[in-house]
Amino acid sequence: MSEQASPVRPARRSTLRRVLPLLVAGWLVLEIWLLTVVASVAGWFSVLVLLLAGVFIGGWLIKRAGLKAFSAAVEQSRDPKPRQAQTATTLTVLAGVLLIVPGFLSDVLALTLLFPPTRALWRAGARRAARGVLNSTAPLGEDRFADAMRLQEQLRIHRPGGTVIQGEVVEPGAGPRPDTEYRPPITD
C-alpha cells in the first residue's frame, strides 16, 4: 500500500506583499493624472522642464550625499571615535532617487525627506518600524526582512574586538544554584 502525501499549502503572504502591487499601480495612475492636470494648466513644455530639473537636482543630491558619506568614512578611518555624528545620507539619497523618478507626487515626497522637521518624522517612523520588525514573533525563514534585521542586530552586538564578560544565565525563579563549574581566571 502506498501513502499519498497530503498537499502542502504554501505559506501565506504578508499583507504588505499582497497590497504592494495595488499601491504601486495606484501611485502610477495618480502620478500620470497629476502630470496631465499640471500640463493642461502650465503646458507640456513647463512639465518637461520641471521633470528634467528634478532629474538634475536628484543627481546632484545623490552625488553630494555620496561625497559626504565618503568624507565621513575617511574621517572615521583617521580618527575612530565611538560616537561620531551620523551623516544621515540614506534619506538624502532616497530623496534624490525620488526626484529622479518622473512625477510630482514623488517630488513632494522627496521634499519631505529633505526638510529637517519632516525628516525627523520619517526617521522616527523608520525606527519604530525597525523596532517592530526586530520584536516580531515570526518564525525564522517566514519574514525575510525580519530575518535580515535580526541578523544585523546580532552582527552589531558581536563586533570583533569587543569586551567579553564571563557570566552565566540565571533563569528567573530558579533560585541560586551551587557553583560547581571550573572557570579560568580573568587575566589581562
N, C-alpha and C positions, 0 to 999 in steps of 0.2 A: 504494500500500500504506500502510495506516495502522498506526502503532505503538500498542500498548496500553501505558499506563503501568502499571508494576508497583505493586501496592498497597503503601502505606507503613504500616509498623507504628507504632502510637502509642508514644510514649516510655514506658518502664517506670516505674511509680510506685514511689516510695521505700518502704522497709519501714515507716516510721512512718505514711505515708499509707494503707497497706494495713491496718495493725494498729490504728490510732487508733479507728475506729468500734467495733471489738470491745472495746477497752479502755473506751471511754465506756459502752457497753452493760453491760459487767461492773461498772463503777463504780456505775451507776444501780441495777442489781439488788442489789448489796451494800448500798447506802445504804437502799433500801426494806426489805430484810431486817433490817438493823440497827435501823431505826425500829420495825418490828413487834416485834422482840425486846425493845427498851427499853420500848415501850408495854405489852407484856404483863407486864413486871416492875414498872414505875413508874406505868403508867396513861397514857392518851392525853392527859389534861389536862396532866400534867407534861411530856410530849413537846412539846405545843403551846407551853407556856411557855418551854421550853428553845430551841425554834426561833425564837420571837419575840425572846427575849433575844439570840440570835445575830444576828438582823437589826438590832436596835438597836445592839449593840456594834460590829458590822461597819460600820454607817453612821457611828458616832462615830469609828472608826478612820480611815475614809476622809476624813472632814472634818478630823480632826486632822493627817493626813498632808498634805492639800492646803494647810492653813494653814501648816504647817512649810515646805513647798516654796515657797509664795508669799513667806513672810518671808525665806527664803534667797535667792530671786531678787531681792527688793528690796535686801537687804544686798549682793548681788553687783553690782547696778547702782550703788549708792552708792560702794562701795569695791572695785573689781575687783582681786582678788588672783589670781595664777596658780594657787595651790594652796589653795583654801578647802576646808574639810571638806564631804564629801558628806552629804546629808540622809538617804539610804537610804530614800526614801519608796516606792519601787517595791514592795518586799517588804511594806511595811505596807499599801499599797493592795490588793495581791493577797490578803493575809490578810483584809482587810475584805470583799473580794468573796467569798472562800471562806466567811466566817462568814455572809454573807447567803444563800448558796446553802443550801437546806434539806438537812439530813443531818448525821450525826455524824462520818463519815469526813472530810468537808470541813472540819469544825470542828477535828478533830485535826490535819489538815494545816495549817490556819491557825495553830494554836498553835505548830507547829514553825517557822513563818515569823516568829513574834513573839519567841521566846526567843533571846537572843544566841548561845548555843553552837550551836544548830541553824541559826540564821540564817547564821552563818559557813559552815556546811557547804553550805547552799543557794547562797550566793554563790560559794563555791569551785567547786561543780558547774556553775553557770551560766557562770563564767569559762572553765572547761575546755571546756564545750560550745561557747561562742562562739569560742574559740581553734581548736577542731576545725573549725568551720564556716569560719573565715577561712582556714585552711590546706587546705581541701578542694580536691580537684582536679576537681570537677565543672565541666564547661564552662559558659560564660555562658548563661543562659536555661534551664538544666535544673533548677536548685535555686533557687527564688525567695528562700528565707531566706538562702542563701549569698550570692546577689547583693546582697541588702539589707545584709548585714553588711559585704561588701567595699566597697559604696558609702559606708556610714557611716565605715569606716576611712579611705577616701580623703578624705572631707569633713573628718575630724578632722585629717588631715595637712596639707591645703591650706586652712588658715584664712586669711581675708583679713587683711592687715596683718602677716603673718608675715615673717621674715627670709629673703631669698633668697640663697643662697650659690652663686656660679658655680663650675662644675666640669664634669668630663666623666666619662663611664662608661668604665672600662677593663675589658675582658674579661680574665678570668684566663688566664694563659698566652699572651696575645697579644704580650707583650713591649712595650718602650717604642716609642711612635710619635713621629715628629717633629711638633712643634707648628707647624703652618702656618696655622692659622686666626687671623683677627684677632678679638680680644676687646676691647671698650671698657674703659677703666679704671674701677675701682670708686670711686665718689665718694659722699660722704655729704652 
